[in-house]
């Protein structure tokens, strides 16, 4: 059993910052990649950012490039998403995702991020 525990969501004004964290625990063979997805109201879930645990290469959605930064702590099986200069269109439920070496996907429960004045 694998558990992903997310934290750090909340309400923030436009231009503000938040930092999301996701800690993975349980029977994890080996984590190959970690990432964040989001699903806004009436929208499909989309990739926000992802990072390869070996080497650290990253991938970002065009809409967040230059504003969001993904990082990880391999020793703690934890991934972070630093979100700066937040915009109302960033409002969504953010989900943590990991893919292990067996190509299994695991998801967190989601954390709400609301950007509003």
C-alpha positions in Angstrom: 0.0 0.0 0.0 1.3 3.4 -1.0 0.1 6.7 0.6 0.6 10.2 -0.6 0.0 13.0 1.8 -0.3 16.5 0.5 -0.2 19.7 2.3 0.2 23.4 1.7 -3.0 24.4 -0.2 -5.2 27.3 0.8 -6.5 30.8 -0.1 -4.1 33.4 -1.4 -4.5 36.7 -3.1 -3.4 37.2 -6.7 0.4 37.7 -6.9 0.9 35.7 -3.7 2.8 32.4 -3.1 2.1 29.0 -1.8 4.3 25.9 -1.4 2.8 22.4 -1.8 4.3 19.3 -0.3 3.6 15.7 -1.0 5.2 12.9 1.1 5.0 9.3 -0.2 5.2 6.3 2.2 4.4 2.6 2.1 5.5 -0.2 -0.2 7.3 1.8 -2.9 9.5 -0.2 -5.2 11.4 2.8 -6.6 10.0 6.2 -7.5 11.0 7.1 -11.1 9.1 10.4 -11.4 7.0 12.7 -9.2 4.7 15.4 -10.3 1.7 17.7 -9.7 -1.5 17.8 -11.7 -4.4 20.1 -11.2 -8.1 20.2 -12.0 -10.0 23.5 -12.2 -13.7 23.9 -12.1 -15.3 22.4 -15.2 -11.9 21.5 -16.6 -9.9 18.3 -17.2 -7.0 17.3 -15.0 -3.8 18.6 -16.4 -0.1 18.2 -15.8 1.4 21.2 -13.9 5.0 20.0 -13.4 7.0 16.8 -13.1 10.5 15.8 -12.1 12.5 12.7 -12.7 14.0 11.5 -9.5 17.2 10.3 -11.0 19.0 13.3 -12.6 16.3 15.9 -11.7 15.1 16.9 -15.1 11.8 18.8 -15.0 8.8 19.5 -17.2 6.3 22.3 -16.8 3.1 23.4 -18.3 3.5 26.5 -20.4 1.0 28.4 -18.2 3.2 28.0 -15.1 6.7 28.3 -16.6 8.7 31.0 -14.8 6.3 31.1 -11.8 6.3 27.5 -10.4 9.2 25.4 -9.4 9.1 21.7 -8.7 11.7 20.0 -6.5 12.2 16.8 -4.6 13.9 15.2 -1.7 14.6 11.6 -2.7 15.7 10.6 0.8 12.3 11.7 2.1 10.2 10.6 -0.9 8.8 14.1 -0.9 8.0 16.4 -3.8 7.4 20.1 -3.5 5.8 22.7 -5.7 6.7 26.4 -5.1 4.1 28.6 -6.7 4.8 32.3 -7.1 2.9 35.1 -8.7 -0.3 33.1 -8.4 -3.2 34.1 -10.7 -6.9 33.4 -10.4 -6.7 30.9 -13.2 -4.4 28.8 -11.0 -7.4 28.0 -8.8 -7.8 24.3 -8.8 -7.5 21.1 -6.8 -3.8 20.1 -7.0 -3.0 16.4 -7.0 0.4 14.8 -6.3 1.4 11.9 -8.5 4.2 9.4 -8.5 5.2 6.8 -11.0 7.3 3.9 -9.8 9.7 1.7 -11.6 6.9 -0.8 -12.4 5.0 2.0 -14.2 2.4 2.2 -11.5 0.7 5.5 -10.9 -0.2 6.7 -7.4 -2.3 9.7 -6.5 -2.7 12.0 -3.5 -6.1 13.0 -2.2 -5.8 16.5 -3.6 -5.4 19.9 -2.0 -7.4 23.0 -2.9 -5.6 26.1 -4.1 -7.8 29.2 -4.4 -6.5 32.5 -5.8 -8.8 35.3 -5.1 -8.9 38.9 -3.8 
